[in-house]
Amino acid sequence: MSKMNVVLVDDDEVINLVHREVIKRIVPDSNIEVFRSGPQLIQYLQNGNQGPIDFLFLDIRMPEMDGLS
């Protein structure tokens, strides 16, 4: 099985840390990218340097740009 590519987007550092640890326990060899805002995620996606994303965890309510915008 190939590595799972997971993206976390949340403005809360503690939530990102907890989610990262939970994912690492479930899928130890996963590749996890963490972003603290929607614009950071968009820039990452526009660069096109990432492989396919298997899971995207997105906070619905964030300042600047949220999961509903």
PDB file of N, CA, C and O in Angstrom:
ATOM      1  N   MET A   1       0.841  -1.183   0.000  1.00  0.00           N
ATOM      2  CA  MET A   1       0.000   0.000   0.000  1.00  0.00           C
ATOM      3  C   MET A   1       0.888   1.251   0.000  1.00  0.00           C
ATOM      4  O   MET A   1       1.855   1.333   0.757  1.00  0.00           O
ATOM      5  N   SER A   2       0.553   2.211  -0.849  1.00  0.00           N
ATOM      6  CA  SER A   2       1.345   3.438  -0.902  1.00  0.00           C
ATOM      7  C   SER A   2       0.993   4.349   0.272  1.00  0.00           C
ATOM      8  O   SER A   2      -0.016   4.161   0.952  1.00  0.00           O
ATOM      9  N   LYS A   3       1.848   5.333   0.485  1.00  0.00           N
ATOM     10  CA  LYS A   3       1.608   6.275   1.574  1.00  0.00           C
ATOM     11  C   LYS A   3       0.323   7.049   1.347  1.00  0.00           C
ATOM     12  O   LYS A   3      -0.018   7.410   0.220  1.00  0.00           O
ATOM     13  N   MET A   4      -0.381   7.295   2.445  1.00  0.00           N
ATOM     14  CA  MET A   4      -1.588   8.118   2.385  1.00  0.00           C
ATOM     15  C   MET A   4      -1.174   9.577   2.506  1.00  0.00           C
ATOM     16  O   MET A   4      -0.377   9.930   3.375  1.00  0.00           O
ATOM     17  N   ASN A   5      -1.709  10.420   1.644  1.00  0.00           N
ATOM     18  CA  ASN A   5      -1.457  11.854   1.706  1.00  0.00           C
ATOM     19  C   ASN A   5      -2.652  12.532   2.369  1.00  0.00           C
ATOM     20  O   ASN A   5      -3.769  12.502   1.854  1.00  0.00           O
ATOM     21  N   VAL A   6      -2.391  13.142   3.516  1.00  0.00           N
ATOM     22  CA  VAL A   6      -3.439  13.751   4.321  1.00  0.00           C
ATOM     23  C   VAL A   6      -3.135  15.236   4.468  1.00  0.00           C
ATOM     24  O   VAL A   6      -1.988  15.621   4.693  1.00  0.00           O
ATOM     25  N   VAL A   7      -4.162  16.067   4.341  1.00  0.00           N
ATOM     26  CA  VAL A   7      -4.017  17.506   4.529  1.00  0.00           C
ATOM     27  C   VAL A   7      -4.937  17.932   5.671  1.00  0.00           C
ATOM     28  O   VAL A   7      -6.128  17.620   5.675  1.00  0.00           O
ATOM     29  N   LEU A   8      -4.361  18.655   6.647  1.00  0.00           N
ATOM     30  CA  LEU A   8      -5.117  19.223   7.763  1.00  0.00           C
ATOM     31  C   LEU A   8      -5.137  20.737   7.599  1.00  0.00           C
ATOM     32  O   LEU A   8      -4.098  21.350   7.353  1.00  0.00           O
ATOM     33  N   VAL A   9      -6.307  21.337   7.734  1.00  0.00           N
ATOM     34  CA  VAL A   9      -6.409  22.790   7.667  1.00  0.00           C
ATOM     35  C   VAL A   9      -7.223  23.260   8.864  1.00  0.00           C
ATOM     36  O   VAL A   9      -8.434  23.049   8.921  1.00  0.00           O
ATOM     37  N   ASP A  10      -6.557  23.894   9.814  1.00  0.00           N
ATOM     38  CA  ASP A  10      -7.220  24.405  11.014  1.00  0.00           C
ATOM     39  C   ASP A  10      -6.364  25.520  11.586  1.00  0.00           C
ATOM     40  O   ASP A  10      -5.137  25.423  11.586  1.00  0.00           O
ATOM     41  N   ASP A  11      -7.000  26.581  12.076  1.00  0.00           N
ATOM     42  CA  ASP A  11      -6.258  27.703  12.646  1.00  0.00           C
ATOM     43  C   ASP A  11      -5.819  27.438  14.084  1.00  0.00           C
ATOM     44  O   ASP A  11      -5.077  28.234  14.658  1.00  0.00           O
ATOM     45  N   ASP A  12      -6.265  26.340  14.666  1.00  0.00           N
ATOM     46  CA  ASP A  12      -5.921  25.988  16.050  1.00  0.00           C
ATOM     47  C   ASP A  12      -4.755  24.992  16.050  1.00  0.00           C
ATOM     48  O   ASP A  12      -4.905  23.855  15.604  1.00  0.00           O
ATOM     49  N   GLU A  13      -3.607  25.422  16.548  1.00  0.00           N
ATOM     50  CA  GLU A  13      -2.404  24.577  16.548  1.00  0.00           C
ATOM     51  C   GLU A  13      -2.596  23.301  17.357  1.00  0.00           C
ATOM     52  O   GLU A  13      -2.099  22.243  16.970  1.00  0.00           O
ATOM     53  N   VAL A  14      -3.315  23.388  18.478  1.00  0.00           N
ATOM     54  CA  VAL A  14      -3.527  22.213  19.333  1.00  0.00           C
ATOM     55  C   VAL A  14      -4.361  21.170  18.600  1.00  0.00           C
ATOM     56  O   VAL A  14      -4.057  19.978  18.654  1.00  0.00           O
ATOM     57  N   ILE A  15      -5.401  21.612  17.920  1.00  0.00           N
ATOM     58  CA  ILE A  15      -6.245  20.691  17.147  1.00  0.00           C
ATOM     59  C   ILE A  15      -5.414  20.014  16.065  1.00  0.00           C
ATOM     60  O   ILE A  15      -5.530  18.805  15.864  1.00  0.00           O
ATOM     61  N   ASN A  16      -4.581  20.773  15.370  1.00  0.00           N
ATOM     62  CA  ASN A  16      -3.716  20.190  14.340  1.00  0.00           C
ATOM     63  C   ASN A  16      -2.780  19.149  14.943  1.00  0.00           C
ATOM     64  O   ASN A  16      -2.578  18.085  14.358  1.00  0.00           O
ATOM     65  N   LEU A  17      -2.215  19.445  16.093  1.00  0.00           N
ATOM     66  CA  LEU A  17      -1.313  18.505  16.758  1.00  0.00           C
ATOM     67  C   LEU A  17      -2.044  17.216  17.135  1.00  0.00           C
ATOM     68  O   LEU A  17      -1.534  16.121  16.897  1.00  0.00           O
ATOM     69  N   VAL A  18      -3.231  17.343  17.719  1.00  0.00           N
ATOM     70  CA  VAL A  18      -4.010  16.165  18.109  1.00  0.00           C
ATOM     71  C   VAL A  18      -4.382  15.336  16.883  1.00  0.00           C
ATOM     72  O   VAL A  18      -4.210  14.117  16.875  1.00  0.00           O
ATOM     73  N   HIS A  19      -4.886  15.995  15.859  1.00  0.00           N
ATOM     74  CA  HIS A  19      -5.276  15.270  14.639  1.00  0.00           C
ATOM     75  C   HIS A  19      -4.076  14.571  14.005  1.00  0.00           C
ATOM     76  O   HIS A  19      -4.180  13.432  13.549  1.00  0.00           O
ATOM     77  N   ARG A  20      -2.944  15.258  13.980  1.00  0.00           N
ATOM     78  CA  ARG A  20      -1.724  14.672  13.411  1.00  0.00           C
ATOM     79  C   ARG A  20      -1.325  13.407  14.171  1.00  0.00           C
ATOM     80  O   ARG A  20      -0.985  12.395  13.559  1.00  0.00           O
ATOM     81  N   GLU A  21      -1.366  13.463  15.495  1.00  0.00           N
ATOM     82  CA  GLU A  21      -0.989  12.301  16.313  1.00  0.00           C
ATOM     83  C   GLU A  21      -1.966  11.143  16.126  1.00  0.00           C
ATOM     84  O   GLU A  21      -1.547   9.987  16.054  1.00  0.00           O
ATOM     85  N   VAL A  22      -3.245  11.435  16.048  1.00  0.00           N
ATOM     86  CA  VAL A  22      -4.247  10.380  15.840  1.00  0.00           C
ATOM     87  C   VAL A  22      -4.036   9.716  14.484  1.00  0.00           C
ATOM     88  O   VAL A  22      -4.058   8.490  14.382  1.00  0.00           O
ATOM     89  N   ILE A  23      -3.832  10.517  13.447  1.00  0.00           N
ATOM     90  CA  ILE A  23      -3.613   9.962  12.107  1.00  0.00           C
ATOM     91  C   ILE A  23      -2.348   9.121  12.080  1.00  0.00           C
ATOM     92  O   ILE A  23      -2.344   8.034  11.502  1.00  0.00           O
ATOM     93  N   LYS A  24      -1.274   9.604  12.694  1.00  0.00           N
ATOM     94  CA  LYS A  24      -0.010   8.850  12.723  1.00  0.00           C
ATOM     95  C   LYS A  24      -0.161   7.511  13.431  1.00  0.00           C
ATOM     96  O   LYS A  24       0.501   6.542  13.060  1.00  0.00           O
ATOM     97  N   ARG A  25      -1.011   7.440  14.434  1.00  0.00           N
ATOM     98  CA  ARG A  25      -1.245   6.165  15.131  1.00  0.00           C
ATOM     99  C   ARG A  25      -2.041   5.189  14.270  1.00  0.00           C
ATOM    100  O   ARG A  25      -1.817   3.979  14.319  1.00  0.00           O
ATOM    101  N   ILE A  26      -2.965   5.720  13.488  1.00  0.00           N
ATOM    102  CA  ILE A  26      -3.806   4.862  12.654  1.00  0.00           C
ATOM    103  C   ILE A  26      -3.073   4.453  11.379  1.00  0.00           C
ATOM    104  O   ILE A  26      -3.119   3.295  10.965  1.00  0.00           O
ATOM    105  N   VAL A  27      -2.395   5.426  10.763  1.00  0.00           N
ATOM    106  CA  VAL A  27      -1.656   5.183   9.516  1.00  0.00           C
ATOM    107  C   VAL A  27      -0.237   5.722   9.715  1.00  0.00           C
ATOM    108  O   VAL A  27       0.059   6.850   9.319  1.00  0.00           O
ATOM    109  N   PRO A  28       0.641   4.919  10.328  1.00  0.00           N
ATOM    110  CA  PRO A  28       1.976   5.405  10.716  1.00  0.00           C
ATOM    111  C   PRO A  28       2.824   5.965   9.573  1.00  0.00           C
ATOM    112  O   PRO A  28       3.612   6.884   9.796  1.00  0.00           O
ATOM    113  N   ASP A  29       2.685   5.446   8.382  1.00  0.00           N
ATOM    114  CA  ASP A  29       3.545   5.917   7.284  1.00  0.00           C
ATOM    115  C   ASP A  29       2.863   6.981   6.418  1.00  0.00           C
ATOM    116  O   ASP A  29       3.253   7.187   5.269  1.00  0.00           O
ATOM    117  N   SER A  30       1.854   7.652   6.964  1.00  0.00           N
ATOM    118  CA  SER A  30       1.157   8.677   6.184  1.00  0.00           C
ATOM    119  C   SER A  30       1.993   9.948   6.066  1.00  0.00           C
ATOM    120  O   SER A  30       2.809  10.262   6.933  1.00  0.00           O
ATOM    121  N   ASN A  31       1.771  10.660   4.982  1.00  0.00           N
ATOM    122  CA  ASN A  31       2.388  11.961   4.759  1.00  0.00           C
ATOM    123  C   ASN A  31       1.330  13.007   5.108  1.00  0.00           C
ATOM    124  O   ASN A  31       0.275  13.055   4.476  1.00  0.00           O
ATOM    125  N   ILE A  32       1.607  13.850   6.117  1.00  0.00           N
ATOM    126  CA  ILE A  32       0.618  14.814   6.593  1.00  0.00           C
ATOM    127  C   ILE A  32       1.135  16.233   6.374  1.00  0.00           C
ATOM    128  O   ILE A  32       2.216  16.592   6.841  1.00  0.00           O
ATOM    129  N   GLU A  33       0.353  17.028   5.663  1.00  0.00           N
ATOM    130  CA  GLU A  33       0.643  18.448   5.463  1.00  0.00           C
ATOM    131  C   GLU A  33      -0.344  19.232   6.318  1.00  0.00           C
ATOM    132  O   GLU A  33      -1.539  18.934   6.313  1.00  0.00           O
ATOM    133  N   VAL A  34       0.140  20.232   7.054  1.00  0.00           N
ATOM    134  CA  VAL A  34      -0.701  21.013   7.947  1.00  0.00           C
ATOM    135  C   VAL A  34      -0.661  22.481   7.534  1.00  0.00           C
ATOM    136  O   VAL A  34       0.407  23.042   7.287  1.00  0.00           O
ATOM    137  N   PHE A  35      -1.848  23.094   7.463  1.00  0.00           N
ATOM    138  CA  PHE A  35      -1.971  24.507   7.130  1.00  0.00           C
ATOM    139  C   PHE A  35      -2.876  25.180   8.149  1.00  0.00           C
ATOM    140  O   PHE A  35      -3.797  24.562   8.684  1.00  0.00           O
ATOM    141  N   ARG A  36      -2.601  26.462   8.413  1.00  0.00           N
ATOM    142  CA  ARG A  36      -3.363  27.197   9.418  1.00  0.00           C
ATOM    143  C   ARG A  36      -4.389  28.143   8.802  1.00  0.00           C
ATOM    144  O   ARG A  36      -5.072  28.869   9.525  1.00  0.00           O
ATOM    145  N   SER A  37      -4.503  28.143   7.478  1.00  0.00           N
ATOM    146  CA  SER A  37      -5.505  29.002   6.842  1.00  0.00           C
ATOM    147  C   SER A  37      -5.868  28.469   5.464  1.00  0.00           C
ATOM    148  O   SER A  37      -5.126  27.700   4.852  1.00  0.00           O
ATOM    149  N   GLY A  38      -7.037  28.904   4.994  1.00  0.00           N
ATOM    150  CA  GLY A  38      -7.473  28.540   3.654  1.00  0.00           C
ATOM    151  C   GLY A  38      -6.537  29.046   2.561  1.00  0.00           C
ATOM    152  O   GLY A  38      -6.214  28.295   1.640  1.00  0.00           O
ATOM    153  N   PRO A  39      -6.087  30.318   2.640  1.00  0.00           N
ATOM    154  CA  PRO A  39      -5.165  30.812   1.614  1.00  0.00           C
ATOM    155  C   PRO A  39      -3.855  30.021   1.552  1.00  0.00           C
ATOM    156  O   PRO A  39      -3.299  29.843   0.468  1.00  0.00           O
ATOM    157  N   GLN A  40      -3.353  29.543   2.697  1.00  0.00           N
ATOM    158  CA  GLN A  40      -2.137  28.708   2.679  1.00  0.00           C
ATOM    159  C   GLN A  40      -2.394  27.416   1.906  1.00  0.00           C
ATOM    160  O   GLN A  40      -1.547  26.971   1.131  1.00  0.00           O
ATOM    161  N   LEU A  41      -3.553  26.825   2.117  1.00  0.00           N
ATOM    162  CA  LEU A  41      -3.911  25.599   1.390  1.00  0.00           C
ATOM    163  C   LEU A  41      -4.014  25.875  -0.104  1.00  0.00           C
ATOM    164  O   LEU A  41      -3.499  25.105  -0.915  1.00  0.00           O
ATOM    165  N   ILE A  42      -4.671  26.960  -0.471  1.00  0.00           N
ATOM    166  CA  ILE A  42      -4.836  27.288  -1.887  1.00  0.00           C
ATOM    167  C   ILE A  42      -3.478  27.497  -2.554  1.00  0.00           C
ATOM    168  O   ILE A  42      -3.258  27.027  -3.670  1.00  0.00           O
ATOM    169  N   GLN A  43      -2.577  28.190  -1.886  1.00  0.00           N
ATOM    170  CA  GLN A  43      -1.232  28.399  -2.439  1.00  0.00           C
ATOM    171  C   GLN A  43      -0.520  27.061  -2.640  1.00  0.00           C
ATOM    172  O   GLN A  43       0.124  26.846  -3.667  1.00  0.00           O
ATOM    173  N   TYR A  44      -0.636  26.166  -1.663  1.00  0.00           N
ATOM    174  CA  TYR A  44      -0.036  24.830  -1.753  1.00  0.00           C
ATOM    175  C   TYR A  44      -0.599  24.081  -2.962  1.00  0.00           C
ATOM    176  O   TYR A  44       0.150  23.462  -3.717  1.00  0.00           O
ATOM    177  N   LEU A  45      -1.905  24.140  -3.139  1.00  0.00           N
ATOM    178  CA  LEU A  45      -2.529  23.427  -4.257  1.00  0.00           C
ATOM    179  C   LEU A  45      -2.146  24.048  -5.598  1.00  0.00           C
ATOM    180  O   LEU A  45      -1.949  23.328  -6.577  1.00  0.00           O
ATOM    181  N   GLN A  46      -2.038  25.368  -5.655  1.00  0.00           N
ATOM    182  CA  GLN A  46      -1.683  26.037  -6.898  1.00  0.00           C
ATOM    183  C   GLN A  46      -0.243  25.767  -7.318  1.00  0.00           C
ATOM    184  O   GLN A  46       0.069  25.793  -8.509  1.00  0.00           O
ATOM    185  N   ASN A  47       0.640  25.508  -6.349  1.00  0.00           N
ATOM    186  CA  ASN A  47       2.028  25.196  -6.683  1.00  0.00           C
ATOM    187  C   ASN A  47       2.139  23.876  -7.432  1.00  0.00           C
ATOM    188  O   ASN A  47       3.074  23.673  -8.206  1.00  0.00           O
ATOM    189  N   GLY A  48       1.187  22.980  -7.203  1.00  0.00           N
ATOM    190  CA  GLY A  48       1.148  21.719  -7.940  1.00  0.00           C
ATOM    191  C   GLY A  48       2.259  20.748  -7.613  1.00  0.00           C
ATOM    192  O   GLY A  48       2.497  19.817  -8.382  1.00  0.00           O
ATOM    193  N   ASN A  49       2.949  20.931  -6.499  1.00  0.00           N
ATOM    194  CA  ASN A  49       4.054  20.047  -6.149  1.00  0.00           C
ATOM    195  C   ASN A  49       3.621  18.841  -5.320  1.00  0.00           C
ATOM    196  O   ASN A  49       4.442  17.981  -4.999  1.00  0.00           O
ATOM    197  N   GLN A  50       2.368  18.774  -4.981  1.00  0.00           N
ATOM    198  CA  GLN A  50       1.875  17.674  -4.158  1.00  0.00           C
ATOM    199  C   GLN A  50       1.329  16.552  -5.035  1.00  0.00           C
ATOM    200  O   GLN A  50       0.961  16.774  -6.189  1.00  0.00           O
ATOM    201  N   GLY A  51       1.283  15.365  -4.484  1.00  0.00           N
ATOM    202  CA  GLY A  51       0.643  14.253  -5.168  1.00  0.00           C
ATOM    203  C   GLY A  51      -0.851  14.301  -4.897  1.00  0.00           C
ATOM    204  O   GLY A  51      -1.358  15.297  -4.381  1.00  0.00           O
ATOM    205  N   PRO A  52      -1.548  13.250  -5.237  1.00  0.00           N
ATOM    206  CA  PRO A  52      -2.981  13.224  -4.954  1.00  0.00           C
ATOM    207  C   PRO A  52      -3.233  13.255  -3.442  1.00  0.00           C
ATOM    208  O   PRO A  52      -2.465  12.686  -2.667  1.00  0.00           O
ATOM    209  N   ILE A  53      -4.292  13.911  -3.039  1.00  0.00           N
ATOM    210  CA  ILE A  53      -4.654  14.009  -1.631  1.00  0.00           C
ATOM    211  C   ILE A  53      -5.701  12.941  -1.344  1.00  0.00           C
ATOM    212  O   ILE A  53      -6.757  12.907  -1.976  1.00  0.00           O
ATOM    213  N   ASP A  54      -5.397  12.064  -0.382  1.00  0.00           N
ATOM    214  CA  ASP A  54      -6.332  10.997  -0.029  1.00  0.00           C
ATOM    215  C   ASP A  54      -7.401  11.471   0.951  1.00  0.00           C
ATOM    216  O   ASP A  54      -8.564  11.083   0.840  1.00  0.00           O
ATOM    217  N   PHE A  55      -7.012  12.307   1.907  1.00  0.00           N
ATOM    218  CA  PHE A  55      -7.941  12.843   2.895  1.00  0.00           C
ATOM    219  C   PHE A  55      -7.643  14.312   3.138  1.00  0.00           C
ATOM    220  O   PHE A  55      -6.484  14.716   3.235  1.00  0.00           O
ATOM    221  N   LEU A  56      -8.707  15.111   3.237  1.00  0.00           N
ATOM    222  CA  LEU A  56      -8.587  16.531   3.539  1.00  0.00           C
ATOM    223  C   LEU A  56      -9.489  16.824   4.727  1.00  0.00           C
ATOM    224  O   LEU A  56     -10.706  16.662   4.644  1.00  0.00           O
ATOM    225  N   PHE A  57      -8.891  17.254   5.833  1.00  0.00           N
ATOM    226  CA  PHE A  57      -9.641  17.635   7.023  1.00  0.00           C
ATOM    227  C   PHE A  57      -9.628  19.158   7.086  1.00  0.00           C
ATOM    228  O   PHE A  57      -8.569  19.769   7.230  1.00  0.00           O
ATOM    229  N   LEU A  58     -10.806  19.769   6.979  1.00  0.00           N
ATOM    230  CA  LEU A  58     -10.918  21.206   6.845  1.00  0.00           C
ATOM    231  C   LEU A  58     -11.814  21.773   7.932  1.00  0.00           C
ATOM    232  O   LEU A  58     -12.970  21.370   8.064  1.00  0.00           O
ATOM    233  N   ASP A  59     -11.281  22.708   8.713  1.00  0.00           N
ATOM    234  CA  ASP A  59     -12.066  23.410   9.717  1.00  0.00           C
ATOM    235  C   ASP A  59     -13.102  24.259   8.991  1.00  0.00           C
ATOM    236  O   ASP A  59     -12.776  24.959   8.032  1.00  0.00           O
ATOM    237  N   ILE A  60     -14.333  24.196   9.443  1.00  0.00           N
ATOM    238  CA  ILE A  60     -15.407  24.947   8.798  1.00  0.00           C
ATOM    239  C   ILE A  60     -15.327  26.436   9.129  1.00  0.00           C
ATOM    240  O   ILE A  60     -15.567  27.280   8.267  1.00  0.00           O
ATOM    241  N   ARG A  61     -14.989  26.755  10.376  1.00  0.00           N
ATOM    242  CA  ARG A  61     -14.975  28.159  10.816  1.00  0.00           C
ATOM    243  C   ARG A  61     -13.546  28.611  11.141  1.00  0.00           C
ATOM    244  O   ARG A  61     -12.962  28.212  12.148  1.00  0.00           O
ATOM    245  N   MET A  62     -13.008  29.450  10.263  1.00  0.00           N
ATOM    246  CA  MET A  62     -11.673  30.017  10.454  1.00  0.00           C
ATOM    247  C   MET A  62     -11.719  31.484  10.058  1.00  0.00           C
ATOM    248  O   MET A  62     -12.541  31.877   9.231  1.00  0.00           O
ATOM    249  N   PRO A  63     -10.834  32.305  10.646  1.00  0.00           N
ATOM    250  CA  PRO A  63     -10.756  33.688  10.197  1.00  0.00           C
ATOM    251  C   PRO A  63     -10.180  33.760   8.776  1.00  0.00           C
ATOM    252  O   PRO A  63      -9.554  32.808   8.311  1.00  0.00           O
ATOM    253  N   GLU A  64     -10.382  34.840   8.117  1.00  0.00           N
ATOM    254  CA  GLU A  64      -9.848  35.105   6.789  1.00  0.00           C
ATOM    255  C   GLU A  64     -10.632  34.361   5.711  1.00  0.00           C
ATOM    256  O   GLU A  64     -11.252  34.995   4.857  1.00  0.00           O
ATOM    257  N   MET A  65     -10.617  33.039   5.737  1.00  0.00           N
ATOM    258  CA  MET A  65     -11.353  32.234   4.762  1.00  0.00           C
ATOM    259  C   MET A  65     -11.727  30.934   5.461  1.00  0.00           C
ATOM    260  O   MET A  65     -10.857  30.251   6.002  1.00  0.00           O
ATOM    261  N   ASP A  66     -12.992  30.589   5.456  1.00  0.00           N
ATOM    262  CA  ASP A  66     -13.394  29.385   6.165  1.00  0.00           C
ATOM    263  C   ASP A  66     -13.761  28.266   5.199  1.00  0.00           C
ATOM    264  O   ASP A  66     -13.672  28.434   3.983  1.00  0.00           O
ATOM    265  N   GLY A  67     -14.169  27.140   5.737  1.00  0.00           N
ATOM    266  CA  GLY A  67     -14.499  25.976   4.926  1.00  0.00           C
ATOM    267  C   GLY A  67     -15.756  26.122   4.101  1.00  0.00           C
ATOM    268  O   GLY A  67     -16.042  25.280   3.250  1.00  0.00           O
ATOM    269  N   LEU A  68     -16.515  27.184   4.341  1.00  0.00           N
ATOM    270  CA  LEU A  68     -17.740  27.413   3.598  1.00  0.00           C
ATOM    271  C   LEU A  68     -17.559  28.387   2.436  1.00  0.00           C
ATOM    272  O   LEU A  68     -18.442  28.514   1.588  1.00  0.00           O
ATOM    273  N   SER A  69     -16.419  29.074   2.396  1.00  0.00           N
ATOM    274  CA  SER A  69     -16.189  30.090   1.343  1.00  0.00           C
ATOM    275  C   SER A  69     -15.672  29.459   0.070  1.00  0.00           C
ATOM    276  O   SER A  69     -15.426  30.161  -0.911  1.00  0.00           O
TER     277      SER A  69
END
